Amino acid sequence: MNDLGTSSSDQRHSPFEWLPLPSESSPRDLRFYTMSRASPSGLGMFISGMAFFAWWNVWPLVVLSVVGLLVWVLAMVSAKRGRVQLNMALIYGTASTWTAAAVVFVGWGFGAQYVLIAQMIVTILNPWPRRMAWLLASALVGLFILLYHYTRLVSPLYDVPEGQLAIANTLNIVATFGVACLLVAYPARVADRAEAELAAEHRRSERLLTNVLPLSVARRLKAGEEPIADRVSSASVLFADIVDFTPLASRLPAEQVVTVLDSVFTRLDRLVDEYGLEKIKTIGDAYMVAAGLPSARADHAQAIARFALAALDDLAKADDPAPRLQLRIGIASGPVVAGVIGRRRFLYDLWGDTVNTAARMESHGLPGRIQVTESTRQLLGDEFDCKERGFVDIKGKGQMRTYLLEAA
């Protein structure tokens, strides 16, 4: 068992990564792993240190660099086996000790103190408890300041030529900035990916919300308006039902039933968008659409009439792998109440006598025909050809004069 409770079989291997990331770990553990993958960069610190210290005959630091190199390799092995936190502890202890010793022995001009800056970045990026992270970072800053003032008061134990120190100092500065860039690149890449995913999820949520609610209603809902309820003085409501679909569905496989409904309703959805209407809902094999809401429009009756005629024509031309289907359509115009109900699943719905009348126009209508009320007929004017059907006994309404919409 390792520190993170993962086995080697649970890891994703890559030829470019000496330390594979576990496939199933918490985000906190994955951040530890990612920071540990910067460990190989520290090997160069000890190797270049050995070269410089041997050049200057500072043998105590050569020995310390060899020990640091071995401990660093041990830390990498422990990380490879999943003991990432042990790896971090060894790195912190070894790097801090080596840095302090290098400053004491050869002075501030060598540049070893810049390693503490890289350590501080690692401290902030690692998922330590925040109090522990700031404590470690403060300790590193304190050590940096302590070494600075020490070199101002005490001469280094070994005297190294300034020119050679300048070369080493330049290399240490470049190496420190390079490691810092590598360390910061990871959270920057994660932040970019997270922002992109968040933006994609936001767009997806927006699409889902506008698929459920009209765009203007969705904006009102997001703005915190509650309840959302509107009294619309004049609108047109349409119900369309697939004729004899219930007995047909009983004979078809379930998959084909869904396929047929999806084909019909997809066609109607396309026409809703084309004519600028508002789909309200589907109820079984019935389809409900409205015009004149949530945004008012003076031609709501004409718009919904064009939709109805196009729906009959489109379904008649359909070349689907299903029995030939017919729609029975009913339209009514008048005042309605519109609003959003529900919390877990929002529903934009309509209520009122106009809605009930439209439903009755459909249920008491004729297959393949569009039955409209007298009020709708009057709104259509001379732009549409309507044939009077006469008085029809409508359930719950009594005798009503109705018309059949023939053409535009």
Protein Blocks (a to p, Z undefined) as FASTA:
>chain_A
ZZkopafklpccdfkbmbdcdfbdcfklmmmmmmmmmmmmmmmmmmmmmmmmmmnopakl
mmmmmmmmmmmmmmmmmmmnopamlmmmmmmmmmmmmmmmmmmmnojknommmmmmmmmm
mmmmpccdfklmmmmmmmmmmmmmmmmmmmmmpccfbdcdfklmmmmmmmmmmmmmmmmm
mmmmmmmmmmmmmmmmmmmmmmmmmmmmmmmpcfklmmmmmnopacdddddfbdcddddd
dehklmmmmmpcfklmmmmmmmmmmmmmmmmmmnopacfbdehjaccddehiabdcfklm
mmmmmmmmmmmmmmmmpccdbddddddddddedddddddedjklgcdddedjklmmmmmm
mmmmcehiacddfklmmmnmmmbccddebjcddehklpadddddfbZZ
